[in-house]
Amino acid sequence: MTLPPSWAARIKAQLGEIDAADMRRERHAAYDACGPSRRIAGQDYLSFASNDYLGLAGDARIADALANAAKHYGVGSGASHLLGGYTAAHQALEERLADWVGQPRALLFSTGYQANLAVITALAGKEDLVLEDRLNHASLIDAARLSGARFRRYLHRDPHSLARRLGKADAEQVLVATDSVFSMDGDLAPMAELQAVAAEHGALFVVDDAHGLGVLGPQGAGAAAAAGVKPDVLVATLGKAVGTFGAFVAGPEDVIELLVQRARSWIYTTAPPPALAAASLVAVEIARFEKSRRERLEALIRRFREGAATLPFELLPSTTPIQPLVLRSSERALAVSAALRERGIWAPAVRPPTVPADSARLRITLTAAHDGDDIDRLLDALRAIG
């Protein structure tokens, strides 16, 4: 099919700009289950590019639960939640998730992106103000823009900046949203301080705990729980530490009921496969109660940071499984990533616009499925490249 000439020229020019800035992204097909060892594009690698923080994505118990549930429910849900796609498997998972994070009710979504869109677009409108951390995930930023509300950002992890914004707010209602663990830097939001500031000004406090759930807090209940914070609304995903797929929103009964009635990204889409919900129920139990996985992950993080402190790279101050090595230029980040690949290590470069300009990096992610030898091999390779 031939595009209209003006459109073809415009698209080609945009791709040329991406190439000129070393910003073209590429997909590389993997041929095996998610884990520390991956076969990608015909080669075997030791991978440090997964958000499977507890090493559950390839767990046989979860795979068996998925297969058994598929025999009962089939593969697809067949409809949206409100038109017959909602099953007992979805209901059981929602109840277990709400119990895990200590909220009255939870609502299951297909993706974290949809969940964040639902929360902000359903709760905030054109007379309102949405305030967000300047490094929030793209889904939170897009949701604020789509809500029609006025949208402002406060300085990264800065309660005083938030307080100044709130002090100047002239809106019917204000919603404050933050990531708990920032996905590209691995640092933590000061949630207790942010919540106190939001409460002082009567603002609704929303936390996206995507990278905290399963990893931090008592029974892995998340970064908010670790900080002793119960947000007004909590969003988290199942596709990271829980090892499956999907997301959920947890909060008061009325908030969740309003999402059921008004959240377009939940109403107007097919419900997730019920077999996947059944598998996620098993994964949640493992993530919640197998404490040894979190303990092993914590030990590996300490081992990596102790070794990386001696490397000629800028290591950001993260205590989470996300360990960024900032290389500044996209060209340098691509070169170091390629040098690691030559040594059988998979650690793709992350470049703008995913991260701010002049902060291209390797986003090293550690999982409980790695071992000490894996960490040492990575450190030795980085030392040789450096």
Stockholm file with secondary structure:
# STOCKHOLM 1.0

chainA/1-386         MTLPPSWAARIKAQLGEIDAADMRRERHAAYDACGPSRRIAGQDYLSFASNDYLGLAGDARIADALANAAKHYGVGSGASHLLGGYTAAHQALEERLADWVGQPRALLFSTGYQANLAVITALAGKEDLVLEDRLNHASLIDAARLSGARFRRYLHRDPHSLARRLGKADAEQVLVATDSVFSMDGDLAPMAELQAVAAEHGALFVVDDAHGLGVLGPQGAGAAAAAGVKPDVLVATLGKAVGTFGAFVAGPEDVIELLVQRARSWIYTTAPPPALAAASLVAVEIARFEKSRRERLEALIRRFREGAATLPFELLPSTTPIQPLVLRSSERALAVSAALRERGIWAPAVRPPTVPADSARLRITLTAAHDGDDIDRLLDALRAIG
#=GR chainA/1-386 SS CCCCHHHHHHHHHHHHHHHHTTCCCCCCCBCSCSSSEEEETTEEEEECCCCCTTSCTTCHHHHHHHHHHHHHHCSCCCSBGGGTTCCHHHHHHHHHHHHHHTCSEEEEESCHHHHHHHHHHHHCCTTSEEEEETTCCHHHHHHHHHHCSEEEEECTTCHHHHHHHHHTCCSSCEEEEEESBCTTTCCBCCHHHHHHHHHHTTCEEEEECTTTTTTSSGGGCCHHHHTTCCCSEEEEESSSTTCSCCEEEEECHHHHHHHHHHCHHHHTSBCCCHHHHHHHHHHHHHHHHCHHHHHHHHHHHHHHHHHHTTSSSEECCCCSSEEEEEEESHHHHHHHHHHHHHTTEECCEECTTSSCTTCEEEEEECCTTCCHHHHHHHHHHHHHHC
#=GC SS_cons         CCCCHHHHHHHHHHHHHHHHTTCCCCCCCBCSCSSSEEEETTEEEEECCCCCTTSCTTCHHHHHHHHHHHHHHCSCCCSBGGGTTCCHHHHHHHHHHHHHHTCSEEEEESCHHHHHHHHHHHHCCTTSEEEEETTCCHHHHHHHHHHCSEEEEECTTCHHHHHHHHHTCCSSCEEEEEESBCTTTCCBCCHHHHHHHHHHTTCEEEEECTTTTTTSSGGGCCHHHHTTCCCSEEEEESSSTTCSCCEEEEECHHHHHHHHHHCHHHHTSBCCCHHHHHHHHHHHHHHHHCHHHHHHHHHHHHHHHHHHTTSSSEECCCCSSEEEEEEESHHHHHHHHHHHHHTTEECCEECTTSSCTTCEEEEEECCTTCCHHHHHHHHHHHHHHC
//
